[in-house]
Amino acid sequence: METTTLIGRGATARYAIGFANAAEFFVTSTVTATFVATIGLSLWPVITGLIIGGIVAAPFAAYAIKHLPDRPVMILVGAVVILLSLRSLSSTLLQ
């Protein structure tokens, strides 16, 4: 389930984000195994950068979500989703 679906059903933001991230771990593991099996590790610098970035960012995200109130976090997540969607929509329409 998506974070927004869980929040819409009444789950707290912390639970919803944690549950979604745990589910994404298994999806990402499967996609990574498929990626390595089909493409290989020829792009290892990019892969390494993504791994290091995720390792560095995850503790900060966990700390932030633990200490911030639910409502501002939900507003921030909603704003990020809207901005990214508008960016994708505008780039698609302007092509």
C-alpha positions in Angstrom: 0.0 0.0 0.0 1.1 3.5 -0.6 1.7 6.0 2.2 -1.2 8.2 1.1 -3.6 5.2 1.2 -2.5 4.3 4.7 -2.8 7.9 5.9 -6.2 8.1 4.2 -7.4 5.0 6.1 -6.4 6.7 9.4 -2.9 5.4 10.1 -0.5 7.9 11.7 2.2 9.3 9.4 5.0 7.6 11.2 3.3 4.2 10.8 2.4 4.8 7.2 5.9 5.9 6.1 7.6 3.1 8.0 5.3 0.5 6.6 5.7 1.8 3.0 9.5 1.9 3.4 9.6 -1.6 4.7 7.5 -2.8 1.7 9.7 -0.8 -0.7 12.8 -2.6 0.7 11.5 -5.9 -0.6 10.4 -4.5 -3.9 13.8 -2.7 -4.3 15.7 -6.0 -3.5 13.8 -7.8 -6.2 14.3 -5.0 -8.7 18.0 -4.9 -7.9 18.5 -8.6 -8.3 16.7 -8.4 -11.7 18.8 -5.4 -12.7 22.1 -7.2 -11.8 21.0 -10.4 -13.5 20.0 -8.7 -16.8 22.3 -5.6 -17.1 25.2 -6.5 -14.8 27.4 -4.2 -12.9 28.8 -2.1 -15.7 27.3 1.0 -14.2 28.8 0.4 -10.8 29.8 4.0 -10.0 26.1 5.1 -10.4 24.9 2.1 -8.4 27.5 2.8 -5.6 26.4 6.5 -5.5 22.8 5.5 -5.1 23.6 3.0 -2.3 25.8 5.5 -0.4 23.2 8.2 -0.8 20.5 6.0 0.6 22.6 4.9 3.5 23.5 8.4 4.4 19.9 9.8 4.0 17.9 7.1 5.8 19.0 7.8 9.4 18.3 11.5 8.9 14.8 10.7 7.5 14.1 8.4 10.4 15.2 10.9 13.0 13.2 13.7 11.4 10.0 11.6 11.1 10.4 10.5 14.7 10.6 14.1 16.1 8.4 16.1 13.8 4.7 16.5 14.4 2.4 14.5 12.1 0.5 17.3 10.4 3.5 19.3 9.1 5.1 16.1 7.8 1.9 15.2 5.9 1.8 18.8 4.5 5.4 18.6 3.5 5.0 15.2 1.8 1.9 16.4 0.0 3.7 19.5 -1.2 6.6 17.5 -2.5 4.3 15.1 -4.4 2.4 18.0 -5.9 5.6 19.8 -7.0 7.1 16.6 -8.5 3.9 15.9 -10.3 3.7 19.4 -11.7 7.3 19.2 -12.9 6.7 15.9 -14.7 3.5 17.2 -16.2 5.1 20.4 -17.4 8.0 18.6 -18.9 5.7 16.2 -20.7 3.4 19.0 -22.0 6.4 21.1 -23.2 7.9 18.4 -25.4 
